[in-house]
Amino acid sequence: MRYLQIATPLEAKEELARIGVDPYGIEAMVPKMESLNVILEGIECKLANIMKQEMLSIGGDVAVARGTVGCTISATDAIIMGNLKQMKKFADKISLQPFNLKAVATDIENIITNLNRNKFILKTPEREISIGDRTLIMGIINMTPDSFSDGGIFGNIQEAAEHGLKLAQEGADILDIGGESSRPNSDPVTPDEELERVIPVIRELKGRINIPISIDTTKAEVARRAVESGAEIINDISAMRNDKKMPEVIAGYKVPVVLMHMRGVPKTMQRGDMSYGSVTGEITQFLKERIEKAASAGIDRENIIVDPGIGFGKSTEDNIGILKRLREFKSLGRPILIGTSRKNFIGEITGKETGDRIDGTAATVTAAIMNGANIVRVHDVGFMKGVSRIADSIVRH
C-alpha cells in the first residue's frame, strides 16, 4: 500500500486506466480523486469488494479493475479515494472486518500520519541534525579518478580538503565524501583503495568544519574506518545489500544512514530492460523493505533517510516521474534525499555536457523541494543554496 499523488485530471485518468477500470467508471471517478488517494496493489477481489462497499457507505469510493465485482479476475489493484475524514472513518470500519483488513487499516493510518509529518531529528554521536524548517544542502566531494562529473579534479588531499572548506563556506549543511565511482558502467574498487582515498580527507577536514561529514560507501569496513575518523553519516547506495556487515556497523556506531534504491550495480544498472510497472510503487516497496531490514538489525528508524535513486537503473522518463511524484515517498515517514546534480537525464533533455548543467540541476532541485525533498545532494553548493532558499520560501510561505 502507498500514497498515490494525483495532481491533474489527466493523471487521474491515466492511473485509473492503468489498473483496468471500466472506461465509463473512469469518467465518473476522476472528480473523486481530488483529495486523498491510497493504492493497494494485487489484492483479492473479495477484499476489494468489501472495501468498496465500506467506502461508498461513507461517501468515498474505491476504484477497481473491470471484473472485480463478479470475481471473474483473480486480483486487482484498488485505489481508495476520499477526504481525510473519510479515510480515517474507513480505516476504523475495516479494522473490524475479517481477511486481515485490520492490517490495511493500520497501513492507511500510518500513511496519513507520515504524510502530515514534516519535522525530523537525526542523531549522530556528536550532534542532532534538525530537518524540516528548510532544505539541507549536501555538498559532494568525489575522491575518484572516474566519477561522471568531477572525477580526478583533486591533485592531492589538501586540494580536496580546501574544496570541502569552500563548500562549507558556501552553505553546505553536510559534506558527502566518496572514494568509489557509481557512474554507469563503473568498476568497483578494493576496500584498501577506497580507504586510501577518503580517510585522509575526512581527517583533514575534521576539526576545520562545524558541519557533519557523510561517507558515501557500500563497504562496511570503509564505513567503520570513516566513522572512527570523524564521519557522522553513512550514505549507502546499495541500501546495505552490498555488504552484509553494514547493518552491524550502522547500528553499532549509532549513526544515521541513507538507504537508496538501485537496480543491480553501477556496472550494469543502465543496461537491458529498465522498465517498471510503477516506478514510484516499486521504489516505495523496496525502501519500505530496507527500512524494516535496518530496524530489525537494531538501527533506529529515526536515523534513516531514504533516497529514490535518481539515475540509478532508471530512464529519463522514470527520473522525471520520480521528481513529479516525489511526495509519494513521504508515506514512508522518513526524510527524503534527492541527488540530481549534473546527471545524464538532464543532459538528455537539455543537450548540454556534464559541466554545463547547472541550470537543469537548478530546475530539478526546485522541483524536488516543491514536491517534498528534505536534503539535496549537489556539486554547486553556493548556487544551489540560493535556489533552495527561493524554493523553500515558496513552499513554506
VOBAFI-922614 format. One line per field, with one value per residue (C-alpha): x, y, z; residue in three letters; residue number from 0. Coordinates in steps of 0.1 Angstrom, whole numbers, plus 5000, padded with zeros to 4 digits. Example, Ala and Ser with C-alpha at 12.3 -4.5 7.8 and 13.67 -1.06 7.14 Angstrom:
BEGIN
u	[5123,5137]
v	[4955,4989]
w	[5078,5071]
r	[ALA,SER]
k	[0,1]
***
This chain:
BEGIN
u	[5000,5012,5001,4992,5000,4975,4978,4956,4925,4947,4969,4938,4925,4959,4961,4925,4931,4964,4946,4919,4889,4859,4860,4826,4838,4869,4849,4827,4857,4881,4864,4866,4904,4908,4915,4935,4943,4958,4966,4967,4982,4974,4946,4919,4886,4866,4887,4884,4846,4844,4865,4844,4812,4825,4840,4808,4788,4807,4808,4841,4849,4874,4884,4890,4896,4867,4857,4863,4826,4818,4853,4860,4896,4919,4932,4931,4948,4925,4926,4909,4898,4883,4890,4909,4878,4865,4899,4901,4865,4871,4902,4880,4854,4876,4896,4867,4864,4880,4906,4934,4917,4929,4964,4951,4935,4968,4987,4962,4966,5004,5002,4981,5004,5035,5021,5015,5050,5074,5099,5127,5157,5188,5211,5248,5274,5283,5251,5214,5205,5172,5153,5121,5125,5144,5161,5195,5224,5247,5279,5297,5334,5344,5378,5377,5395,5365,5333,5310,5312,5342,5365,5402,5398,5418,5456,5461,5445,5450,5432,5402,5401,5403,5373,5354,5361,5349,5316,5311,5316,5292,5265,5267,5250,5267,5298,5295,5328,5331,5360,5343,5326,5289,5285,5270,5295,5320,5340,5343,5375,5390,5384,5420,5420,5387,5401,5433,5412,5387,5402,5429,5403,5380,5408,5420,5385,5375,5380,5382,5345,5314,5291,5288,5307,5289,5308,5295,5303,5287,5315,5312,5350,5352,5321,5336,5370,5353,5332,5362,5380,5351,5323,5288,5265,5267,5254,5249,5237,5232,5208,5230,5228,5264,5279,5261,5282,5270,5239,5261,5284,5255,5237,5269,5281,5245,5249,5223,5221,5209,5192,5190,5171,5191,5186,5217,5251,5266,5284,5252,5223,5217,5218,5190,5153,5148,5110,5089,5052,5050,5084,5073,5054,5084,5108,5084,5081,5119,5126,5099,5116,5150,5137,5123,5156,5175,5151,5154,5192,5189,5192,5169,5141,5145,5181,5171,5170,5155,5168,5148,5180,5176,5196,5204,5188,5162,5153,5149,5112,5115,5136,5111,5082,5100,5105,5069,5055,5082,5057,5046,5077,5066,5043,5075,5077,5114,5133,5138,5172,5174,5206,5201,5232,5246,5232,5228,5190,5195,5219,5194,5168,5189,5216,5243,5275,5281,5299,5272,5241,5238,5205,5190,5202,5186,5153,5153,5163,5134,5110,5123,5119,5084,5075,5088,5126,5144,5180,5195,5229,5247,5281,5275,5267,5267,5244,5220,5219,5203,5179,5169,5162,5138,5121,5118,5103,5076,5069,5068,5051]
v	[5000,5035,5071,5080,5115,5128,5165,5167,5150,5136,5119,5105,5091,5075,5058,5045,5032,5015,4994,4985,5005,5004,5035,5047,5043,5064,5095,5091,5086,5113,5141,5118,5118,5155,5148,5119,5087,5055,5025,4988,4966,4930,4922,4895,4906,4897,4921,4948,4944,4947,4979,4994,4988,5003,5034,5040,5039,5070,5090,5079,5052,5025,5021,4985,4967,4956,4921,4926,4928,4894,4880,4870,4881,4867,4900,4938,4970,4992,5030,5042,5078,5102,5131,5129,5124,5097,5079,5078,5066,5040,5027,5024,5004,4979,4973,4953,4932,4897,4887,4907,4940,4953,4954,4975,4999,5002,5010,5037,5053,5052,5068,5096,5102,5101,5125,5151,5147,5175,5175,5150,5149,5128,5119,5114,5106,5143,5163,5164,5174,5191,5185,5203,5240,5243,5221,5209,5210,5180,5190,5164,5156,5128,5114,5093,5094,5083,5099,5111,5148,5157,5126,5133,5171,5170,5166,5158,5155,5192,5203,5181,5195,5230,5223,5209,5241,5261,5241,5246,5284,5284,5270,5232,5215,5182,5171,5137,5122,5092,5071,5048,5060,5050,5063,5038,5011,5019,4992,4986,4993,4974,4985,4994,5017,5033,5038,5054,5079,5090,5086,5113,5138,5131,5135,5167,5183,5171,5199,5225,5225,5225,5205,5167,5146,5117,5088,5076,5038,5004,4987,4980,4983,5017,5029,5018,5034,5066,5069,5063,5091,5115,5108,5110,5097,5067,5071,5036,5035,4997,5002,4977,4950,4950,4942,4920,4936,4971,4970,4960,4989,5014,5001,4997,5033,5047,5069,5080,5061,5070,5040,5044,5025,5010,4981,4959,4976,5006,4984,4971,4993,5011,4980,4958,4961,4990,4991,4994,4986,5015,5033,5050,5020,4996,5021,5027,4989,4985,5013,5000,4966,4981,5003,4971,4953,4982,4983,4945,4950,4975,5007,5035,5042,5079,5078,5066,5088,5075,5082,5071,5069,5093,5079,5045,5020,5044,5061,5098,5093,5074,5102,5129,5107,5104,5141,5148,5123,5126,5133,5097,5088,5109,5079,5061,5086,5094,5124,5123,5129,5137,5137,5151,5172,5172,5138,5123,5127,5165,5163,5142,5169,5200,5186,5200,5184,5174,5206,5229,5215,5240,5254,5219,5209,5241,5232,5197,5209,5233,5206,5183,5208,5218,5181,5173,5168,5174,5171,5178,5164,5188,5198,5235,5243,5281,5283,5257,5273,5303,5281,5262,5295,5307,5273,5270,5305,5294,5261,5275,5309]
w	[5000,4993,4989,4953,4942,4917,4906,4875,4860,4832,4858,4875,4842,4834,4868,4866,4831,4842,4868,4843,4855,4831,4807,4819,4855,4848,4839,4870,4893,4882,4903,4933,4932,4940,4977,4992,4972,4985,4963,4973,4947,4938,4963,4961,4946,4977,4997,4971,4971,5009,5008,4980,4999,5031,5014,4994,5026,5039,5007,4993,4966,4957,4920,4909,4877,4855,4866,4903,4913,4897,4908,4872,4877,4903,4917,4913,4922,4943,4946,4978,4974,4998,5021,5053,5075,5052,5052,5089,5092,5066,5085,5116,5098,5080,5112,5124,5092,5086,5060,5076,5067,5101,5087,5058,5083,5101,5069,5060,5094,5091,5057,5069,5099,5077,5051,5078,5093,5084,5112,5119,5142,5132,5160,5153,5180,5180,5174,5165,5129,5126,5093,5082,5087,5054,5028,5038,5012,5009,4992,4971,4973,4949,4956,4924,4891,4871,4885,4857,4866,4887,4887,4892,4898,4931,4927,4964,4998,5006,4975,4983,5019,5006,4983,5013,5033,5003,5002,5039,5035,5006,5029,5028,5057,5051,5032,5014,5006,4983,4971,4946,4914,4910,4874,4849,4837,4865,4881,4919,4937,4966,5002,5007,4976,4988,5023,5009,4990,5017,5052,5048,5035,5064,5089,5072,5073,5108,5133,5105,5098,5121,5098,5097,5072,5054,5039,5006,5006,5003,5022,5060,5066,5048,5067,5101,5095,5082,5113,5135,5116,5121,5096,5112,5084,5061,5026,5012,4976,4979,5009,5029,5002,4991,5024,5050,5078,5070,5093,5122,5117,5114,5145,5165,5159,5161,5130,5105,5072,5037,5021,4983,4956,4928,4904,4901,4905,4888,4863,4848,4861,4829,4807,4795,4805,4828,4826,4857,4862,4886,4892,4924,4936,4932,4948,4977,4983,4981,5005,5029,5030,5035,5064,5080,5074,5091,5120,5126,5127,5156,5135,5149,5124,5133,5119,5084,5053,5020,4985,4955,4934,4905,4876,4892,4869,4856,4823,4818,4819,4852,4867,4857,4870,4904,4907,4897,4923,4949,4976,4974,4993,5023,5031,5043,5072,5066,5053,5016,4999,4962,4940,4905,4902,4866,4859,4824,4822,4825,4795,4775,4780,4775,4752,4775,4786,4822,4833,4818,4835,4864,4850,4846,4880,4895,4879,4893,4927,4927,4916,4943,4971,4959,4960,4994,4993,5027,5015,4981,4971,4948,4934,4930,4967,4965,4935,4948,4982,4966,4946,4977,4996,4970,4967,5005,5006,4982,4998,5034,5026]
r	[MET,ARG,TYR,LEU,GLN,ILE,ALA,THR,PRO,LEU,GLU,ALA,LYS,GLU,GLU,LEU,ALA,ARG,ILE,GLY,VAL,ASP,PRO,TYR,GLY,ILE,GLU,ALA,MET,VAL,PRO,LYS,MET,GLU,SER,LEU,ASN,VAL,ILE,LEU,GLU,GLY,ILE,GLU,CYS,LYS,LEU,ALA,ASN,ILE,MET,LYS,GLN,GLU,MET,LEU,SER,ILE,GLY,GLY,ASP,VAL,ALA,VAL,ALA,ARG,GLY,THR,VAL,GLY,CYS,THR,ILE,SER,ALA,THR,ASP,ALA,ILE,ILE,MET,GLY,ASN,LEU,LYS,GLN,MET,LYS,LYS,PHE,ALA,ASP,LYS,ILE,SER,LEU,GLN,PRO,PHE,ASN,LEU,LYS,ALA,VAL,ALA,THR,ASP,ILE,GLU,ASN,ILE,ILE,THR,ASN,LEU,ASN,ARG,ASN,LYS,PHE,ILE,LEU,LYS,THR,PRO,GLU,ARG,GLU,ILE,SER,ILE,GLY,ASP,ARG,THR,LEU,ILE,MET,GLY,ILE,ILE,ASN,MET,THR,PRO,ASP,SER,PHE,SER,ASP,GLY,GLY,ILE,PHE,GLY,ASN,ILE,GLN,GLU,ALA,ALA,GLU,HIS,GLY,LEU,LYS,LEU,ALA,GLN,GLU,GLY,ALA,ASP,ILE,LEU,ASP,ILE,GLY,GLY,GLU,SER,SER,ARG,PRO,ASN,SER,ASP,PRO,VAL,THR,PRO,ASP,GLU,GLU,LEU,GLU,ARG,VAL,ILE,PRO,VAL,ILE,ARG,GLU,LEU,LYS,GLY,ARG,ILE,ASN,ILE,PRO,ILE,SER,ILE,ASP,THR,THR,LYS,ALA,GLU,VAL,ALA,ARG,ARG,ALA,VAL,GLU,SER,GLY,ALA,GLU,ILE,ILE,ASN,ASP,ILE,SER,ALA,MET,ARG,ASN,ASP,LYS,LYS,MET,PRO,GLU,VAL,ILE,ALA,GLY,TYR,LYS,VAL,PRO,VAL,VAL,LEU,MET,HIS,MET,ARG,GLY,VAL,PRO,LYS,THR,MET,GLN,ARG,GLY,ASP,MET,SER,TYR,GLY,SER,VAL,THR,GLY,GLU,ILE,THR,GLN,PHE,LEU,LYS,GLU,ARG,ILE,GLU,LYS,ALA,ALA,SER,ALA,GLY,ILE,ASP,ARG,GLU,ASN,ILE,ILE,VAL,ASP,PRO,GLY,ILE,GLY,PHE,GLY,LYS,SER,THR,GLU,ASP,ASN,ILE,GLY,ILE,LEU,LYS,ARG,LEU,ARG,GLU,PHE,LYS,SER,LEU,GLY,ARG,PRO,ILE,LEU,ILE,GLY,THR,SER,ARG,LYS,ASN,PHE,ILE,GLY,GLU,ILE,THR,GLY,LYS,GLU,THR,GLY,ASP,ARG,ILE,ASP,GLY,THR,ALA,ALA,THR,VAL,THR,ALA,ALA,ILE,MET,ASN,GLY,ALA,ASN,ILE,VAL,ARG,VAL,HIS,ASP,VAL,GLY,PHE,MET,LYS,GLY,VAL,SER,ARG,ILE,ALA,ASP,SER,ILE,VAL,ARG,HIS]
k	[0,1,2,3,4,5,6,7,8,9,10,11,12,13,14,15,16,17,18,19,20,21,22,23,24,25,26,27,28,29,30,31,32,33,34,35,36,37,38,39,40,41,42,43,44,45,46,47,48,49,50,51,52,53,54,55,56,57,58,59,60,61,62,63,64,65,66,67,68,69,70,71,72,73,74,75,76,77,78,79,80,81,82,83,84,85,86,87,88,89,90,91,92,93,94,95,96,97,98,99,100,101,102,103,104,105,106,107,108,109,110,111,112,113,114,115,116,117,118,119,120,121,122,123,124,125,126,127,128,129,130,131,132,133,134,135,136,137,138,139,140,141,142,143,144,145,146,147,148,149,150,151,152,153,154,155,156,157,158,159,160,161,162,163,164,165,166,167,168,169,170,171,172,173,174,175,176,177,178,179,180,181,182,183,184,185,186,187,188,189,190,191,192,193,194,195,196,197,198,199,200,201,202,203,204,205,206,207,208,209,210,211,212,213,214,215,216,217,218,219,220,221,222,223,224,225,226,227,228,229,230,231,232,233,234,235,236,237,238,239,240,241,242,243,244,245,246,247,248,249,250,251,252,253,254,255,256,257,258,259,260,261,262,263,264,265,266,267,268,269,270,271,272,273,274,275,276,277,278,279,280,281,282,283,284,285,286,287,288,289,290,291,292,293,294,295,296,297,298,299,300,301,302,303,304,305,306,307,308,309,310,311,312,313,314,315,316,317,318,319,320,321,322,323,324,325,326,327,328,329,330,331,332,333,334,335,336,337,338,339,340,341,342,343,344,345,346,347,348,349,350,351,352,353,354,355,356,357,358,359,360,361,362,363,364,365,366,367,368,369,370,371,372,373,374,375,376,377,378,379,380,381,382,383,384,385,386,387,388,389,390,391,392,393,394,395,396]
***
